[in-house]
Amino acid sequence: MTTIRERINLHLPIALQLLSTASLIVIAISAICGSKSLKELAGSHDIKSIDTIHQKHMHN
C-alpha cells in the first residue's frame, strides 16, 4: 500500500509538466495579442503623422 507522500511524488512531475505547458501557452497567446496591439498602435501613429504632415503642407 502506498502512502500519500508516495502518490504525490508519483504525480508531481506530471502536474508540473502540465503547469509548465499551460504557462508557455499563456505566454505565447499574450505575445501574439501584444504584437497585434503594437501593430495597430504603430499603424494609427503613422496615419496621424501623415495627416499632420499633409495639413502642414496645406497651410504653407
PALO-905915 format. One line per field, with one value per atom (N, C-alpha, C): residue number from 0; residue in one letter; atom name; z, y, x. Coordinates in pm, whole numbers. Atoms other than C-alpha are relative to their C-alpha. Example, Ala and Ser with C-alpha at 12.3 -4.5 7.8 and 13.67 -1.06 7.14 Angstrom:
PALO-905915
nr (0,0,0,1,1,1)
rest (A,A,A,S,S,S)
atom (N,CA,C,N,CA,C)
pz (0,780,0,-6,714,73)
py (-119,-450,120,-119,-106,109)
px (89,1230,90,-82,1367,-77)
This chain:
PALO-905915
nr (0,0,0,1,1,1,2,2,2,3,3,3,4,4,4,5,5,5,6,6,6,7,7,7,8,8,8,9,9,9,10,10,10,11,11,11,12,12,12,13,13,13,14,14,14,15,15,15,16,16,16,17,17,17,18,18,18,19,19,19,20,20,20,21,21,21,22,22,22,23,23,23,24,24,24,25,25,25,26,26,26,27,27,27,28,28,28,29,29,29,30,30,30,31,31,31,32,32,32,33,33,33,34,34,34,35,35,35,36,36,36,37,37,37,38,38,38,39,39,39,40,40,40,41,41,41,42,42,42,43,43,43,44,44,44,45,45,45,46,46,46,47,47,47,48,48,48,49,49,49,50,50,50,51,51,51,52,52,52,53,53,53,54,54,54,55,55,55,56,56,56,57,57,57,58,58,58,59,59,59)
rest (M,M,M,T,T,T,T,T,T,I,I,I,R,R,R,E,E,E,R,R,R,I,I,I,N,N,N,L,L,L,H,H,H,L,L,L,P,P,P,I,I,I,A,A,A,L,L,L,Q,Q,Q,L,L,L,L,L,L,S,S,S,T,T,T,A,A,A,S,S,S,L,L,L,I,I,I,V,V,V,I,I,I,A,A,A,I,I,I,S,S,S,A,A,A,I,I,I,C,C,C,G,G,G,S,S,S,K,K,K,S,S,S,L,L,L,K,K,K,E,E,E,L,L,L,A,A,A,G,G,G,S,S,S,H,H,H,D,D,D,I,I,I,K,K,K,S,S,S,I,I,I,D,D,D,T,T,T,I,I,I,H,H,H,Q,Q,Q,K,K,K,H,H,H,M,M,M,H,H,H,N,N,N)
atom (N,CA,C,N,CA,C,N,CA,C,N,CA,C,N,CA,C,N,CA,C,N,CA,C,N,CA,C,N,CA,C,N,CA,C,N,CA,C,N,CA,C,N,CA,C,N,CA,C,N,CA,C,N,CA,C,N,CA,C,N,CA,C,N,CA,C,N,CA,C,N,CA,C,N,CA,C,N,CA,C,N,CA,C,N,CA,C,N,CA,C,N,CA,C,N,CA,C,N,CA,C,N,CA,C,N,CA,C,N,CA,C,N,CA,C,N,CA,C,N,CA,C,N,CA,C,N,CA,C,N,CA,C,N,CA,C,N,CA,C,N,CA,C,N,CA,C,N,CA,C,N,CA,C,N,CA,C,N,CA,C,N,CA,C,N,CA,C,N,CA,C,N,CA,C,N,CA,C,N,CA,C,N,CA,C,N,CA,C,N,CA,C,N,CA,C,N,CA,C,N,CA,C,N,CA,C,N,CA,C)
pz (0,0,0,12,-97,92,-87,128,-85,70,35,-59,47,4,-127,119,-248,-119,108,-451,-54,42,-456,-81,72,-558,-136,126,-833,-102,91,-982,-13,2,-911,-133,129,-1230,-111,101,-1444,21,-31,-1269,-34,31,-1302,-151,146,-1672,-60,46,-1727,28,-38,-1542,-89,86,-1745,-141,133,-2073,-7,-4,-1976,8,-11,-1881,-133,131,-2217,-99,88,-2398,31,-40,-2200,-45,43,-2274,-151,146,-2646,-43,35,-2663,33,-36,-2479,-91,94,-2710,-134,127,-3016,12,-21,-2874,14,-17,-2773,-131,129,-3119,-87,77,-3277,50,-55,-3041,-41,41,-3121,-147,142,-3494,-19,10,-3451,49,-55,-3238,-97,97,-3488,-125,118,-3775,21,-27,-3612,17,-15,-3528,-136,135,-3891,-72,68,-4018,55,-58,-3774,-45,40,-3864,-147,141,-4236,-13,3,-4176,47,-52,-3974,-104,105,-4249,-114,107,-4508,36,-43,-4305,2,-2,-4262,-141,138,-4638,-56,48,-4699,52,-61,-4464,-50,46,-4615,-136)
py (-119,0,125,-121,342,109,-111,643,120,-122,985,68,-62,1115,-68,73,843,30,-35,921,140,-137,1290,1,5,1217,-67,68,990,93,-86,1250,141,-136,1564,37,-37,1553,24,-18,1516,133,-125,1805,120,-111,2027,17,-9,1943,64,-62,2033,150,-141,2360,76,-62,2438,19,-9,2366,107,-101,2578,140,-131,2865,44,-34,2851,39,-33,2857,141,-134,3163,106,-96,3339,20,-11,3262,80,-73,3388,148,-141,3708,70,-59,3766,30,-22,3727,120,-112,3964,132,-121,4212,50,-43,4214,60,-58,4276,141,-132,4567,100,-89,4713,37,-30,4685,103,-96,4867,137,-127,5134,68,-57,5183,47,-39,5193,128,-121,5457,119,-109,5663,46,-36,5653,82,-72,5769,142,-133,6061,86,-80,6172,38,-33,6157,111,-106,6366,132,-122,6617,62,-50,6649,59,-47,6688,135,-125,6962,112,-102,7147,51,-39,7147,81,-72,7269,143,-132,7568,87,-79,7677,57)
px (84,0,88,-81,133,-53,38,134,-38,39,1,123,-123,356,50,-42,442,-90,93,130,29,-33,216,128,-128,574,-14,22,445,-66,76,209,55,-53,409,68,-60,623,-103,105,310,-71,69,137,89,-90,444,19,-12,479,-124,125,113,-1,-5,160,99,-100,472,-54,57,295,-108,106,-5,60,-66,226,57,-56,403,-110,112,68,-52,47,-44,100,-102,286,-7,8,255,-122,122,-103,14,-16,-16,100,-95,281,-67,71,58,-94,92,-204,77,-81,66,56,-54,220,-109,112,-121,-31,28,-180,107,-108,161,-11,18,92,-110,110,-239,43,-48,-74,95,-95,207,-73,76,-41,-78,76,-257,94,-98,52,49,-46,170,-106,108,-169,-10,8,-176,117,-115,175,-9,20,92,-102,101,-220,59,-61,-18,91,-89,243,-82,86,-32,-62,61,-201,102,-103,127,29,-25,182,-118,118,-173,-3,3,-129,114,-116,205,-23)
